[in-house]
Amino acid sequence: MSSSSKLVLYSYWQSSCAWRVRFALNLKGLAYEYRSVNLRKGEQFSPEFKKLNPLCFVPVLVDGDIVVSDSFAILLYLNEKYPQNALLPSDPQLRALNLQASNIVSSSMQPLIMQSILKYIEDKFGPAERQLWVRHNTEKGFQALEKLLKDYAGTYATGEEVYMADVFLAPQTAVAEMRFNIDMSKFPTLNGIYKSCKDLPEFQASVPERQPDAEL
Amino acid sequence: MGIGGDSAEAVFLLAEFLLLSCSNWLKYEYKAVNLVKGEQFSPEFSKLNPLNFVPALVDGDIVVADSFAILMYLEEKYPQHPLLPQDLHKRAINYQAANIVSANIQPLQNLVVLKYIEEKCGSGERLTWVKHHIEKGFAALEKLLKDHAGKYATGDEVFLADLFLAPQIHAALKRFKMDMTEFPLLLRLNDAYNELPAFQDAMPEKQPDYVPS
């Protein structure tokens, strides 16, 4: 058990949920110790990790005595404890929009297309059905996000500054494009947001390929 | 964000709670959106919420959809009756509990997904699926809340976690007829929620558009 007061992030290079937290930590200028949990090898089921998070998911953030699981909860916690470079705007409508966009990704998209669910779909119904399922659930979410953000997006999701919506959107878009071959040109607003995020050094440092446990 | 209305219950629960505990300064108009009749796809409602789920809150010019976003909006607008504790750690516990329900359980028990499973492999598989995901989430909640629960999930006052837990436990018991003996804390919380007038009033059966099945 580390006695350091540094933040510790349990992460896996390919986890889009961990990616969100890496991006947010970078935006806030927060240093952290990266601890890899190899999902491919099943390390999330180890007794030690299960104690940290009984759901056996990454990411988990440890801040001294405080353990926070779930990327959404982690981001809200970080935003409250380390308010610099706020993840939420002060305007109530834009704030709500950020929370809603984040939740569309976090509750309506990612849980339906995470690896364990996709494995279930593929085992039961075959790879073609899996691909249909991924496409359907991803595009449904992106269609909603496109409609939601169309009138608000600027350089980023809700204007000219990076906020929580961007932190959720960018990794999800990356995964959709690279892992699931979703054609993002159908979602011009989201595509624009993703392009803007890709220009940020904070985002570049958070990408899977640059993580200590990346297997390239 | 389930079509089944569990997340709508969370919002009603809060509204009722504020209504009853603050001498009616938080009134709201209930506008029914008949999901069975597909009213969530009307152009008017689609504009409010492009995902076509309830709930959606309209407050003057401001439209907020998504139960979590609504609750946080109300929390910030009506700070006199906080739905989050002051302590950062306890707040984080509330956020985690809410997300266990809204990201780990609800998306996998909503009608669209269940219909898909049932059409593909029958109602037996549907029930297995739903119980698996609820049990996994409930086991995590038992552990998460063990050292923090008081009368309610994170202490002796109703907070955000309770607003998500109450409808979810209700659904597990009533909709999915689950055996919850392995989840004694959640069962105890359920008893506490059942004593709250706000919770009684927020139940589906009490809503203006309730249709007995």
Interface residues (C-beta under 8 A of the other chain):
Chain A: N53 P54 L55 D65 I66 V68 S69 D70 F72 A73 L76 Y77 E80 K81 P92 Q93 R95 A96 L97 L99 Q100 N103 I104 S106 S107 S108 Q110 P111 L112 I117 K124 F125 K140 G141 Q143 A144 K147 L148
Chain B: M1 P50 L51 D61 I62 V63 V64 A65 D66 F68 A69 I70 M72 Y73 E76 K77 L88 H89 R91 A92 Y95 Q96 A98 N99 I100 S102 A103 N104 Q106 P107 L108 V113 K120 C121 K136 G137 A139 A140 K143 L144
